[in-house]
Amino acid sequence: MNPQFIPIGRVAASWGIRGEVKVEVLTDFPDRFANGETVYVTGKAVTVESSKWRGNMVILKLNSIDSVDEAESIRKRFLEVPFSELRPLPEGEYYRFQLVGLDVWSTDGRFLGKISDIIPTGSNDVYEVSSEASVILIPAIDDVVKSIELDKGCMTVEIIKGLL
């Protein structure tokens, strides 16, 4: 990933024979994949020629990808937009890139690890918190997540029964 860009999707596979790609969506703004939108792959601007939704994935035809081989060449690559195009979120909501890497502390002062991944589920996201000793899963719910302080690089959580 380019540090001047934020990921909005990741190419999961090629699709069909015209160079279309199946994309895992990483944005809350699905209109980023609308016809005519510009996205970046490895720093190169490409235009979305067409998009078709399949559940939580989107099938895209990008203007410079015209064969299966070209589509395969960008497999596992991120589709990105510049930071300058970041859309404001409502208070209390965060972008994935803002949360991954935060230190996680319990309300009683124990360091639990760093957020290494965010797992979407049907009802709420789950933060994967990794340390040298273990990996724990923290539900992203108000009863558990007590504060997020981006300026301090940390999240504070309440350890409820059964969490650890």
DSSP file (Angstrom, degrees, kcal/mol; ACC not computed):
  #  RESIDUE AA STRUCTURE BP1 BP2  ACC     N-H-->O    O-->H-N    N-H-->O    O-->H-N    TCO  KAPPA ALPHA  PHI   PSI    X-CA   Y-CA   Z-CA
    1    1 A M              0   0    0      0, 0.0     5,-0.0     0, 0.0    76,-0.0   0.000 360.0 360.0 360.0 144.2    0.0    0.0    0.0
    2    2 A N    >   -     0   0    0      1,-0.1     3,-2.1     2,-0.0    41,-0.1  -0.759 360.0-136.9 -86.6 129.7    1.1    3.5   -0.7
    3    3 A P  T 3  S+     0   0    0      0, 0.0    -1,-0.1     0, 0.0    80,-0.0   0.661 103.4  58.7 -65.0 -13.9    1.1    5.7    2.4
    4    4 A Q  T 3  S+     0   0    0     78,-0.0    79,-2.2    79,-0.0    80,-0.3   0.416 105.7  59.6 -91.5   2.3   -0.5    8.6    0.5
    5    5 A F  E <  S-A   82   0A   0     -3,-2.1    75,-0.0    77,-0.3     0, 0.0  -0.866  70.6-141.2-126.5 158.0   -3.5    6.4   -0.4
    6    6 A I  E     -A   81   0A   0     75,-2.9    75,-2.0    -2,-0.3     2,-0.2  -0.969  27.7-115.6-118.8 140.0   -6.2    4.5    1.5
    7    7 A P  E     +A   80   0A   0      0, 0.0    73,-0.3     0, 0.0    90,-0.1  -0.495  32.8 170.8 -74.0 138.9   -7.4    1.1    0.5
    8    8 A I  E     -     0   0A   0     71,-3.3    18,-2.8     1,-0.4    19,-0.5   0.455  69.5  -0.7-118.8 -11.3  -11.1    0.8   -0.6
    9    9 A G  E     -AB  79  25A   0     70,-1.5    70,-3.0    16,-0.3    -1,-0.4  -0.980  57.9-136.1-168.0 165.0  -10.9   -2.7   -1.9
   10   10 A R  E     -AB  78  24A   0     14,-2.2    14,-3.1    -2,-0.3     2,-0.4  -0.997  28.8-118.2-135.0 130.1   -8.7   -5.7   -2.6
   11   11 A V  E     + B   0  23A   0     66,-2.8    65,-2.8    -2,-0.4    12,-0.2  -0.524  31.5 178.3 -69.8 118.6   -8.6   -7.7   -5.8
   12   12 A A  E     -     0   0A   0     10,-3.1     2,-0.3    -2,-0.4    11,-0.2   0.820  58.8 -27.1 -90.4 -35.9   -9.6  -11.3   -4.8
   13   13 A A  E     - B   0  22A   0      9,-1.4     9,-3.1    62,-0.1    -1,-0.3  -0.986  65.1 -88.8-168.6 163.4   -9.6  -12.9   -8.3
   14   14 A S  E     - B   0  21A   0     -2,-0.3     2,-0.4     7,-0.2     7,-0.3  -0.495  40.2-152.7 -77.1 161.1  -10.0  -12.5  -12.0
   15   15 A W  E   > - B   0  20A   0      5,-2.6     5,-0.8    -2,-0.1     3,-0.3  -0.962  48.0 -26.0-142.8 118.5  -13.5  -12.9  -13.2
   16   16 A G  T   5S-     0   0    0     -2,-0.4     3,-0.2     1,-0.2    -1,-0.0  -0.262  86.0 -70.7  75.5-164.3  -14.5  -14.0  -16.7
   17   17 A I  T   5S+     0   0    0      1,-0.1    51,-0.4     2,-0.1    -1,-0.2   0.424 114.2  73.5-112.3  -1.2  -12.5  -13.6  -19.9
   18   18 A R  T   5S-     0   0    0     -3,-0.3    -1,-0.1    49,-0.2    -2,-0.1   0.350 114.9 -94.0 -96.6   6.6  -12.6   -9.8  -20.5
   19   19 A G  T   5S+     0   0    0      1,-0.2    43,-0.4    -4,-0.2    48,-0.2   0.649  71.5 154.5  92.6  14.9  -10.3   -8.8  -17.6
   20   20 A E  E   < -B   15   0A   0     -5,-0.8    -5,-2.6    41,-0.1     2,-0.4  -0.381  29.0-147.5 -72.6 158.5  -12.9   -8.2  -15.0
   21   21 A V  E     -BC  14  60A   0     39,-2.6    39,-2.9    -7,-0.3     2,-0.5  -0.969  10.7-132.5-130.1 145.5  -11.8   -8.6  -11.3
   22   22 A K  E     -BC  13  59A   0     -9,-3.1   -10,-3.1    -2,-0.4    -9,-1.4  -0.857  32.2-159.2 -94.7 126.2  -13.7   -9.7   -8.2
   23   23 A V  E     -BC  11  58A   0     35,-2.9    35,-1.9    -2,-0.5     2,-0.5  -0.917  19.1-138.8-120.7 130.7  -13.0   -7.2   -5.4
   24   24 A E  E     -BC  10  57A   0    -14,-3.1   -14,-2.2    -2,-0.4     2,-0.4  -0.750  34.7-127.9 -77.9 123.2  -13.3   -7.5   -1.6
   25   25 A V  E     +B    9   0A   0     31,-0.9   -16,-0.3    -2,-0.5    -1,-0.0  -0.624  33.6 172.6 -82.9 128.7  -14.9   -4.2   -0.5
   26   26 A L        +     0   0    0    -18,-2.8     2,-0.3    -2,-0.4    70,-0.2   0.086  54.3  80.4-119.5  19.6  -13.0   -2.4    2.3
   27   27 A T        -     0   0    0    -19,-0.5   -19,-0.1    68,-0.1    -2,-0.0  -0.919  66.9-142.7-128.5 152.5  -15.0    0.9    2.3
   28   28 A D  S    S+     0   0    0     -2,-0.3     3,-0.1     1,-0.2    -1,-0.1   0.340  92.9  76.2 -88.7   5.3  -18.3    2.0    3.7
   29   29 A F    >   +     0   0    0      1,-0.1     3,-2.2   -21,-0.1    -1,-0.2  -0.745  56.2 176.7-118.6  81.9  -18.8    4.1    0.5
   30   30 A P  G >  S+     0   0    0      0, 0.0     3,-2.0     0, 0.0    -1,-0.1   0.700  71.9  77.2 -62.5 -18.8  -19.8    1.6   -2.2
   31   31 A D  G >  S+     0   0    0      1,-0.3     3,-1.7     2,-0.2     6,-0.1   0.638  73.4  81.3 -66.3 -11.1  -20.3    4.5   -4.7
   32   32 A R  G <  S+     0   0    0     -3,-2.2    -1,-0.3     1,-0.3   -24,-0.0   0.718  92.1  51.0 -62.3 -19.2  -16.5    4.5   -5.0
   33   33 A F  G <  S+     0   0    0     -3,-2.0    -1,-0.3    -4,-0.1    -2,-0.2   0.193  84.4 125.7-103.6  15.0  -17.0    1.6   -7.4
   34   34 A A  S X  S-     0   0    0     -3,-1.7     3,-2.1     1,-0.1    14,-0.3  -0.324  75.9 -79.1 -71.7 156.0  -19.6    3.3   -9.6
   35   35 A N  T 3  S+     0   0    0      1,-0.3    14,-0.2    16,-0.1    -1,-0.1  -0.284 118.8  21.4 -53.3 133.5  -19.1    3.6  -13.4
   36   36 A G  T 3  S+     0   0    0     12,-3.5    -1,-0.3     1,-0.3    13,-0.1   0.263  89.8 132.9  90.6 -11.7  -16.7    6.4  -14.2
   37   37 A E    <   -     0   0    0     -3,-2.1    11,-2.8    11,-0.2     2,-0.5  -0.415  52.7-129.8 -72.0 149.3  -15.0    6.6  -10.8
   38   38 A T  E     +D   47   0A   0      9,-0.2     2,-0.3    -3,-0.1     9,-0.2  -0.874  30.7 170.5-101.4 130.4  -11.2    6.7  -10.6
   39   39 A V  E     -D   46   0A   0      7,-2.6     7,-3.1    -2,-0.5     2,-0.4  -0.853  26.1-124.3-128.3 167.9   -9.3    4.3   -8.4
   40   40 A Y  E     -DE  45  80A   0     40,-2.4    40,-2.5    -2,-0.3     2,-0.5  -0.947  15.4-170.1-121.2 136.1   -5.6    3.6   -8.1
   41   41 A V  E >  S-DE  44  79A   0      3,-2.4     3,-2.1    -2,-0.4    38,-0.1  -0.989  83.6 -18.8-123.2 119.3   -3.8    0.2   -8.4
   42   42 A T  T 3  S-     0   0    0     36,-0.6    -1,-0.1    -2,-0.5     3,-0.1   0.876 130.2 -51.9  47.7  43.2   -0.1    0.3   -7.4
   43   43 A G  T 3  S+     0   0    0      1,-0.2     2,-0.5   -41,-0.1    -1,-0.3   0.379 113.2 119.4  81.8  -3.4   -0.2    4.1   -7.8
   44   44 A K  E <   -D   41   0A   0     -3,-2.1    -3,-2.4     1,-0.0     2,-0.3  -0.833  63.6-125.8-100.4 129.4   -1.7    4.0  -11.3
   45   45 A A  E     +D   40   0A   0     -2,-0.5     2,-0.3    -5,-0.2    -5,-0.2  -0.539  33.3 175.2 -73.3 132.2   -5.1    5.7  -12.0
   46   46 A V  E     -D   39   0A   0     -7,-3.1    -7,-2.6    -2,-0.3     2,-0.4  -0.962  23.3-130.0-133.9 153.7   -7.7    3.5  -13.6
   47   47 A T  E     -D   38   0A   0     -2,-0.3    16,-2.5    -9,-0.2     2,-0.7  -0.857  19.4-121.5-107.8 138.1  -11.3    4.1  -14.4
   48   48 A V  E     -F   62   0A   0    -11,-2.8   -12,-3.5    -2,-0.4    14,-0.2  -0.676  28.0-179.7 -75.6 115.7  -14.2    1.9  -13.4
   49   49 A E  E     -     0   0A   0     12,-3.3     2,-0.3    -2,-0.7    -1,-0.2   0.831  67.9  -8.0 -84.3 -36.8  -15.9    1.0  -16.7
   50   50 A S  E     -F   61   0A   0     11,-1.3    11,-2.3   -16,-0.1     2,-0.3  -0.988  59.2-162.3-157.2 155.1  -18.6   -1.2  -15.1
   51   51 A S  E     -F   60   0A   0     -2,-0.3     2,-0.4     9,-0.2     9,-0.2  -0.999   3.8-175.4-142.9 140.1  -19.5   -2.7  -11.7
   52   52 A K  E     -F   59   0A   0      7,-2.0     7,-3.3    -2,-0.3     2,-0.3  -0.997  22.3-134.0-134.6 128.7  -21.8   -5.5  -10.7
   53   53 A W  E     -F   58   0A   0     -2,-0.4     2,-0.4     5,-0.2     5,-0.2  -0.667  19.6-178.9 -88.0 136.7  -22.5   -6.4   -7.1
   54   54 A R  E >   -F   57   0A   0      3,-2.8     3,-1.8    -2,-0.3     2,-0.3  -0.836  65.2 -63.6-131.3  91.0  -22.4  -10.0   -5.9
   55   55 A G  T 3  S-     0   0    0     -2,-0.4    -1,-0.1     1,-0.3     0, 0.0  -0.505 117.8 -16.1  65.0-125.9  -23.3  -10.1   -2.2
   56   56 A N  T 3  S+     0   0    0     -2,-0.3   -31,-0.9    -3,-0.1     2,-0.3   0.273 127.7  79.6 -94.9  12.0  -20.5   -8.2   -0.4
   57   57 A M  E <   -CF  24  54A   0     -3,-1.8    -3,-2.8   -33,-0.2     2,-0.4  -0.789  66.8-146.6-112.7 159.3  -18.1   -8.4   -3.4
   58   58 A V  E     -CF  23  53A   0    -35,-1.9   -35,-2.9    -2,-0.3     2,-0.6  -0.991   6.5-143.2-128.3 137.1  -18.1   -6.2   -6.5
   59   59 A I  E     -CF  22  52A   0     -7,-3.3    -7,-2.0    -2,-0.4     2,-0.4  -0.882  28.2-168.7 -97.7 120.9  -17.1   -7.3  -10.0
   60   60 A L  E     -CF  21  51A   0    -39,-2.9   -39,-2.6    -2,-0.6     2,-0.6  -0.877  24.1-156.5-116.4 143.1  -15.3   -4.5  -11.8
   61   61 A K  E     - F   0  50A   0    -11,-2.3   -12,-3.3    -2,-0.4   -11,-1.3  -0.982  23.1-160.6-109.2 115.1  -14.2   -3.9  -15.3
   62   62 A L  E >   - F   0  48A   0     -2,-0.6     3,-1.6   -43,-0.4   -14,-0.2  -0.761  23.6-118.7-100.3 145.7  -11.3   -1.4  -15.2
   63   63 A N  T 3  S+     0   0    0    -16,-2.5   -15,-0.1    -2,-0.3    -1,-0.1   0.710 108.4  38.1 -61.0 -25.8  -10.3    0.6  -18.2
   64   64 A S  T 3  S+     0   0    0    -17,-0.1     2,-0.7     1,-0.1    -1,-0.3   0.344  97.3  84.3-109.6   8.6   -6.8   -0.7  -18.6
   65   65 A I    <   +     0   0    0     -3,-1.6    -3,-0.3     1,-0.1    -1,-0.1  -0.924  44.1 152.9-113.1 107.2   -7.3   -4.3  -17.7
   66   66 A D        +     0   0    0     -2,-0.7     2,-0.3    -5,-0.1   -47,-0.2   0.349  52.2  46.0-121.6   4.9   -8.5   -6.3  -20.8
   67   67 A S  S  > S-     0   0    0    -48,-0.2     4,-2.3     1,-0.1     5,-0.2  -0.938  79.7-110.2-143.6 166.3   -7.5   -9.9  -20.3
   68   68 A V  H  > S+     0   0    0    -51,-0.4     4,-2.8    -2,-0.3     5,-0.2   0.913 119.2  53.0 -61.6 -42.6   -7.4  -12.7  -17.8
   69   69 A D  H  > S+     0   0    0      1,-0.2     4,-1.5     2,-0.2    -1,-0.2   0.906 109.7  47.5 -60.8 -42.7   -3.6  -12.4  -17.6
   70   70 A E  H  > S+     0   0    0      2,-0.2     4,-0.5     1,-0.2    -1,-0.2   0.897 112.7  49.4 -65.7 -39.5   -3.8   -8.6  -16.9
   71   71 A A  H >< S+     0   0    0     -4,-2.3     3,-1.2     1,-0.2    -2,-0.2   0.913 109.9  51.1 -64.7 -42.6   -6.5   -9.2  -14.2
   72   72 A E  H >< S+     0   0    0     -4,-2.8     3,-1.3     1,-0.2    -1,-0.2   0.811  99.5  66.0 -63.7 -29.5   -4.4  -11.9  -12.6
   73   73 A S  H 3< S+     0   0    0     -4,-1.5    -1,-0.2     1,-0.3    -2,-0.2   0.712 105.4  42.6 -68.2 -18.5   -1.4   -9.5  -12.5
   74   74 A I  T X< S+     0   0    0     -3,-1.2     3,-2.2    -4,-0.5   -63,-0.3   0.302  82.5 135.4-108.2   8.9   -3.3   -7.3  -10.0
   75   75 A R  T <  S+     0   0    0     -3,-1.3   -63,-0.2     1,-0.3     3,-0.1  -0.328  76.8  13.5 -57.5 137.0   -4.7  -10.2   -7.9
   76   76 A K  T 3  S+     0   0    0    -65,-2.8    -1,-0.3     1,-0.3     2,-0.2   0.468 100.0 128.7  71.1   5.4   -4.3   -9.4   -4.1
   77   77 A R    <   -     0   0    0     -3,-2.2   -66,-2.8   -66,-0.1     2,-0.3  -0.582  60.3-115.0 -85.9 153.3   -3.5   -5.8   -4.9
   78   78 A F  E     -A   10   0A   0    -68,-0.2   -36,-0.6    -2,-0.2     2,-0.5  -0.657  11.4-140.9 -86.9 142.9   -5.4   -3.0   -3.2
   79   79 A L  E     -AE   9  41A   0    -70,-3.0   -71,-3.3    -2,-0.3   -70,-1.5  -0.911  38.2-177.5 -94.0 130.3   -7.7   -0.5   -5.0
   80   80 A E  E     -AE   7  40A   0    -40,-2.5   -40,-2.4    -2,-0.5   -75,-0.0  -0.815  27.9-153.5-131.6 164.4   -7.0    2.8   -3.4
   81   81 A V  E     -A    6   0A   0    -75,-2.0   -75,-2.9    -2,-0.3   -42,-0.1  -0.958  39.4 -94.0-131.3 153.7   -8.0    6.5   -3.3
   82   82 A P  E >   -A    5   0A   0      0, 0.0     3,-2.2     0, 0.0   -77,-0.3  -0.316  29.6-119.1 -66.0 149.4   -5.8    9.4   -2.3
   83   83 A F  G >  S+     0   0    0    -79,-2.2     3,-2.2     1,-0.3   -78,-0.1   0.824 113.3  68.9 -54.0 -32.1   -6.0   10.7    1.3
   84   84 A S  G 3  S+     0   0    0    -80,-0.3    -1,-0.3     1,-0.3   -79,-0.1   0.704  97.0  53.1 -63.1 -17.7   -7.2   14.0   -0.2
   85   85 A E  G <  S+     0   0    0     -3,-2.2    -1,-0.3     2,-0.1    -2,-0.2   0.240  77.7 134.7-100.6  12.1  -10.4   12.2   -1.1
   86   86 A L    <   -     0   0    0     -3,-2.2    -3,-0.0     1,-0.1     0, 0.0  -0.407  50.6-137.9 -61.1 132.3  -11.1   10.9    2.4
   87   87 A R        -     0   0    0     -2,-0.1    -1,-0.1     1,-0.1     2,-0.1  -0.754  21.2-108.1 -94.6 139.8  -14.7   11.4    3.3
   88   88 A P        -     0   0    0      0, 0.0    -1,-0.1     0, 0.0     0, 0.0  -0.383  32.6-147.0 -67.0 143.4  -15.6   12.6    6.8
   89   89 A L        -     0   0    0      4,-0.2     3,-0.1     1,-0.1     4,-0.1  -0.754  25.5 -93.7-105.8 155.7  -17.2   10.0    9.1
   90   90 A P    >   -     0   0    0      0, 0.0     3,-1.9     0, 0.0    -1,-0.1  -0.277  60.0 -78.3 -61.1 155.6  -19.8   10.6   11.8
   91   91 A E  T 3  S+     0   0    0      1,-0.3     3,-0.1     3,-0.0     0, 0.0  -0.290 120.8  26.5 -56.6 136.4  -18.4   11.1   15.3
   92   92 A G  T 3  S+     0   0    0      1,-0.3     2,-0.4    -3,-0.1    -1,-0.3   0.418  99.9 104.4  88.4  -1.8  -17.4    7.8   16.9
   93   93 A E    <   -     0   0    0     -3,-1.9     2,-0.3    -4,-0.1    -1,-0.3  -0.884  50.0-169.5-112.3 147.9  -16.7    6.1   13.6
   94   94 A Y        -     0   0    0     -2,-0.4     2,-0.2    -3,-0.1    -3,-0.0  -0.932  24.8-110.6-136.1 153.9  -13.3    5.4   12.3
   95   95 A Y    >>  -     0   0    0     -2,-0.3     3,-1.1     1,-0.1     4,-1.0  -0.570  34.1-117.7 -77.8 150.1  -11.5    4.2    9.2
   96   96 A R  H >> S+     0   0    0      1,-0.3     4,-2.5   -70,-0.2     3,-1.0   0.898 114.5  56.8 -53.2 -46.0   -9.9    0.8    9.3
   97   97 A F  H 34 S+     0   0    0      1,-0.3    -1,-0.3     2,-0.2   -91,-0.0   0.757 102.8  56.3 -63.4 -22.8   -6.4    2.3    8.8
   98   98 A Q  H <4 S+     0   0    0     -3,-1.1    -1,-0.3     1,-0.1    -2,-0.2   0.790 113.8  38.5 -76.3 -27.3   -6.9    4.5   11.8
   99   99 A L  H X< S+     0   0    0     -3,-1.0     3,-2.4    -4,-1.0    16,-0.3   0.850  90.8  91.0 -93.6 -39.1   -7.6    1.5   14.1
  100  100 A V  T 3< S+     0   0    0     -4,-2.5    16,-0.2     1,-0.3     3,-0.1  -0.420  95.8  24.7 -63.4 127.2   -5.1   -1.1   12.9
  101  101 A G  T 3  S+     0   0    0     14,-2.6    -1,-0.3     1,-0.4    15,-0.1   0.236  87.1 137.9 101.8 -11.8   -2.0   -0.7   14.9
  102  102 A L    <   -     0   0    0     -3,-2.4    13,-2.3    13,-0.1    -1,-0.4  -0.396  58.3-115.7 -65.8 142.8   -3.5    1.0   18.0
  103  103 A D  E     -Gh 114 154B   0     50,-2.6    52,-2.6    11,-0.2     2,-0.5  -0.584  28.1-144.9 -71.6 140.6   -2.3   -0.2   21.4
  104  104 A V  E     +Gh 113 155B   0      9,-3.2     8,-3.1    -2,-0.2     9,-1.1  -0.957  20.2 179.8-115.8 124.9   -5.1   -1.8   23.4
  105  105 A W  E     -Gh 111 156B   0     50,-2.9    52,-2.7    -2,-0.5     6,-0.2  -0.905  24.3-126.1-120.8 147.2   -5.3   -1.4   27.1
  106  106 A S  E >   - h   0 157B   0      4,-2.6     3,-2.0    -2,-0.3    52,-0.2  -0.524  31.7-109.6 -84.1 161.7   -7.7   -2.7   29.7
  107  107 A T  T 3  S+     0   0    0     50,-1.7    51,-0.1     1,-0.3    -1,-0.1   0.712 120.1  59.3 -65.4 -18.8   -9.5   -0.3   32.1
  108  108 A D  T 3  S-     0   0    0      2,-0.1    -1,-0.3     0, 0.0    50,-0.1   0.285 125.8 -99.7 -93.6  11.9   -7.4   -1.7   34.9
  109  109 A G  S <  S+     0   0    0     -3,-2.0     2,-0.4     1,-0.3    -2,-0.1   0.565  73.3 141.6  91.8  10.2   -4.1   -0.7   33.1
  110  110 A R        -     0   0    0      1,-0.0    -4,-2.6     2,-0.0     2,-0.5  -0.713  50.2-129.9 -88.4 134.3   -3.0   -4.0   31.4
  111  111 A F  E     +G  105   0B   0     -2,-0.4    -6,-0.2    -6,-0.2     3,-0.1  -0.722  26.4 179.4 -79.2 124.1   -1.5   -3.9   28.0
  112  112 A L  E     -     0   0B   0     -8,-3.1     2,-0.3    -2,-0.5    -7,-0.2   0.680  44.5 -97.7-100.6 -22.4   -3.4   -6.4   25.8
  113  113 A G  E     -G  104   0B   0     -9,-1.1    -9,-3.2    18,-0.1    -1,-0.4  -0.941  46.3 -55.3 138.9-161.3   -1.6   -5.9   22.5
  114  114 A K  E     -GI 103 130B   0     16,-2.5    16,-2.8    -2,-0.3     2,-0.5  -0.904  50.7-102.7-119.1 147.8   -2.1   -4.1   19.2
  115  115 A I  E     + I   0 129B   0    -13,-2.3   -14,-2.6    -2,-0.3    14,-0.3  -0.587  42.8 171.3 -68.0 118.4   -5.1   -4.2   16.8
  116  116 A S  E     +     0   0B   0     12,-3.2     2,-0.3    -2,-0.5    -1,-0.2   0.638  60.8   0.2-104.6 -20.0   -3.8   -6.4   14.0
  117  117 A D  E     - I   0 128B   0     11,-1.2    11,-2.7   -18,-0.1     2,-0.5  -0.985  56.6-134.3-161.6 161.1   -7.0   -6.9   12.1
  118  118 A I  E     - I   0 127B   0     -2,-0.3     9,-0.2     9,-0.2   -22,-0.0  -0.991  20.1-159.3-125.1 122.3  -10.7   -6.0   12.0
  119  119 A I  E     - I   0 126B   0      7,-3.3     7,-2.1    -2,-0.5     2,-0.3  -0.888  10.3-142.4-106.5 116.2  -13.1   -8.8   11.3
  120  120 A P        +     0   0    0      0, 0.0     2,-0.2     0, 0.0     5,-0.2  -0.576  25.5 176.3 -75.8 138.4  -16.6   -7.9   10.1
  121  121 A T        -     0   0    0     -2,-0.3     4,-0.0     3,-0.3     5,-0.0  -0.734  45.3 -92.0-128.0-179.6  -19.4  -10.0   11.4
  122  122 A G  S    S+     0   0    0     -2,-0.2     3,-0.1     1,-0.1    -1,-0.0   0.860 119.5  21.4 -64.8 -36.4  -23.2   -9.8   11.0
  123  123 A S  S    S-     0   0    0      1,-0.4     2,-0.3    -3,-0.0    -1,-0.1   0.828 130.9  -9.5-105.4 -38.5  -23.8   -7.7   14.1
  124  124 A N  S    S-     0   0    0     -5,-0.1    -1,-0.4    17,-0.0    -3,-0.3  -0.983  71.6 -95.8-155.1 159.4  -20.6   -5.9   14.9
  125  125 A D        -     0   0    0     15,-0.3    15,-2.8    -2,-0.3     2,-0.4  -0.350  32.5-142.4 -71.6 161.0  -17.0   -5.8   14.0
  126  126 A V  E     -IJ 119 139B   0     -7,-2.1    -7,-3.3    13,-0.2     2,-0.5  -0.998   8.0-139.2-127.5 130.1  -14.4   -7.8   16.1
  127  127 A Y  E     -IJ 118 138B   0     11,-3.5    11,-2.9    -2,-0.4     2,-0.7  -0.779   9.1-145.5 -90.2 126.3  -10.9   -6.4   16.7
  128  128 A E  E     -IJ 117 137B   0    -11,-2.7   -12,-3.2    -2,-0.5   -11,-1.2  -0.836  18.2-164.9 -89.1 118.7   -8.1   -9.0   16.6
  129  129 A V  E     -IJ 115 136B   0      7,-3.2     7,-2.8    -2,-0.7     2,-0.4  -0.927   4.9-166.5-112.4 119.0   -5.6   -7.9   19.2
  130  130 A S  E     +IJ 114 135B   0    -16,-2.8   -16,-2.5    -2,-0.6     2,-0.3  -0.855  14.4 163.2-112.0 139.0   -2.2   -9.5   19.0
  131  131 A S        -     0   0    0      3,-2.8   -18,-0.1    -2,-0.4   -19,-0.0  -0.811  55.4 -93.6-133.9 178.4    0.6   -9.6   21.5
  132  132 A E  S    S+     0   0    0     -2,-0.3     3,-0.1     1,-0.2   -19,-0.0   0.837 125.3  42.6 -62.5 -30.8    3.8  -11.8   21.7
  133  133 A A  S    S-     0   0    0      1,-0.2     2,-0.3    -3,-0.0    -1,-0.2   0.784 123.3 -20.9 -88.9 -29.8    1.8  -14.1   24.0
  134  134 A S        -     0   0    0    -22,-0.1    -3,-2.8     2,-0.0     2,-0.4  -0.965  48.8-113.1-165.0 175.0   -1.6  -14.4   22.4
  135  135 A V  E     -J  130   0B   0     -2,-0.3     2,-0.3    -5,-0.2    -5,-0.2  -1.000  33.4-175.4-124.2 128.0   -4.3  -13.2   20.0
  136  136 A I  E     -J  129   0B   0     -7,-2.8    -7,-3.2    -2,-0.4     2,-0.5  -0.907  20.2-132.8-123.1 154.7   -7.6  -12.2   21.6
  137  137 A L  E     -J  128   0B   0     -2,-0.3    -9,-0.2    26,-0.3    -2,-0.0  -0.922  18.6-168.0-109.8 126.4  -10.8  -11.1   19.9
  138  138 A I  E     -J  127   0B   0    -11,-2.9   -11,-3.5    -2,-0.5     2,-0.2  -0.956  19.7-130.8-115.9 119.3  -12.5   -8.0   21.2
  139  139 A P  E     -J  126   0B   0      0, 0.0     2,-1.9     0, 0.0   -13,-0.2  -0.481  18.3-127.2 -69.2 138.8  -16.1   -7.2   20.1
  140  140 A A        +     0   0    0    -15,-2.8     2,-0.3    -2,-0.2   -15,-0.3  -0.523  65.3 126.8 -85.8  71.4  -16.5   -3.6   18.8
  141  141 A I  S >> S-     0   0    0     -2,-1.9     4,-2.9   -17,-0.1     3,-1.5  -0.923  71.4-115.6-129.2 154.7  -19.4   -2.8   21.2
  142  142 A D  T 34 S+     0   0    0     -2,-0.3    -1,-0.1     1,-0.3    -2,-0.0   0.806 111.9  62.2 -60.8 -32.1  -20.0    0.0   23.6
  143  143 A D  T 34 S+     0   0    0      1,-0.1    -1,-0.3    14,-0.0     3,-0.1   0.763 119.7  25.7 -64.7 -23.5  -20.0   -2.3   26.6
  144  144 A V  T <4 S+     0   0    0     -3,-1.5    14,-3.1     1,-0.2     2,-0.8   0.837 110.9  65.5-106.4 -51.8  -16.4   -3.3   25.8
  145  145 A V  E  <  +K  157   0B   0     -4,-2.9    12,-0.2    12,-0.2    -1,-0.2  -0.661  54.9 171.0 -81.7 111.0  -14.8   -0.5   23.9
  146  146 A K  E     -     0   0B   0     10,-2.4     2,-0.3    -2,-0.8    11,-0.2   0.793  60.4  -2.7 -93.2 -31.9  -14.6    2.4   26.4
  147  147 A S  E     -K  156   0B   0      9,-1.6     9,-2.6     2,-0.0     2,-0.4  -0.983  46.2-159.1-160.0 150.7  -12.5    4.9   24.5
  148  148 A I  E     -K  155   0B   0     -2,-0.3     2,-0.6     7,-0.2     7,-0.2  -0.987  12.2-176.6-129.4 120.5  -10.5    5.4   21.3
  149  149 A E  E >>> +K  154   0B   0      5,-3.1     5,-1.9    -2,-0.4     4,-1.0  -0.835   5.8 179.1-121.6  91.9   -7.8    8.0   21.3
  150  150 A L  G >45S+     0   0    0     -2,-0.6     3,-0.6     1,-0.3    -1,-0.2   0.878  82.2  58.3 -60.4 -38.4   -6.3    8.3   17.9
  151  151 A D  G 345S+     0   0    0      1,-0.2    -1,-0.3     2,-0.1    -2,-0.0   0.779 114.2  38.0 -64.6 -25.7   -4.0   11.1   19.0
  152  152 A K  G <45S-     0   0    0     -3,-0.9    -1,-0.2     2,-0.2    -2,-0.2   0.480 109.2-124.3-100.1  -6.7   -2.5    8.8   21.7
  153  153 A G  T <<5 +     0   0    0     -4,-1.0   -50,-2.6    -3,-0.6     2,-0.3   0.841  69.5 111.1  69.7  34.2   -2.6    5.7   19.6
  154  154 A C  E   < -hK 103 149B   0     -5,-1.9    -5,-3.1   -52,-0.2     2,-0.4  -0.962  51.3-156.5-144.5 159.6   -4.7    3.7   22.0
  155  155 A M  E     -hK 104 148B   0    -52,-2.6   -50,-2.9    -2,-0.3     2,-0.5  -0.982  16.3-149.0-127.6 140.3   -8.0    2.0   22.7
  156  156 A T  E     -hK 105 147B   0     -9,-2.6   -10,-2.4    -2,-0.4    -9,-1.6  -0.950  17.4-172.3-113.7 132.7   -9.2    1.2   26.2
  157  157 A V  E     -hK 106 145B   0    -52,-2.7   -50,-1.7    -2,-0.5     2,-0.5  -0.921  23.4-129.1-126.2 149.3  -11.5   -1.8   26.7
  158  158 A E        -     0   0    0    -14,-3.1     2,-1.0    -2,-0.3   -52,-0.1  -0.847  25.9-132.9 -92.9 125.5  -13.5   -3.2   29.6
  159  159 A I        -     0   0    0     -2,-0.5     2,-0.2     4,-0.0     3,-0.1  -0.699  29.0-168.6 -82.4 106.9  -12.8   -6.8   30.3
  160  160 A I    >   -     0   0    0     -2,-1.0     3,-2.3     1,-0.1     4,-0.4  -0.581  38.1 -72.6 -93.7 160.5  -16.2   -8.4   30.6
  161  161 A K  T 3  S+     0   0    0      1,-0.3    -1,-0.1    -2,-0.2     0, 0.0  -0.231 120.3  14.9 -54.6 130.8  -16.7  -12.0   31.9
  162  162 A G  T 3  S+     0   0    0     -3,-0.1    -1,-0.3     1,-0.0    -3,-0.0   0.326  94.1 108.4  88.4  -6.7  -15.6  -14.6   29.3
  163  163 A L    <         0   0    0     -3,-2.3   -26,-0.3     1,-0.2    -2,-0.1   0.915 360.0 360.0 -70.2 -43.0  -13.7  -12.1   27.1
  164  164 A L              0   0    0     -4,-0.4    -1,-0.2   -28,-0.1    -3,-0.1   0.410 360.0 360.0-102.4 360.0  -10.2  -13.4   28.0
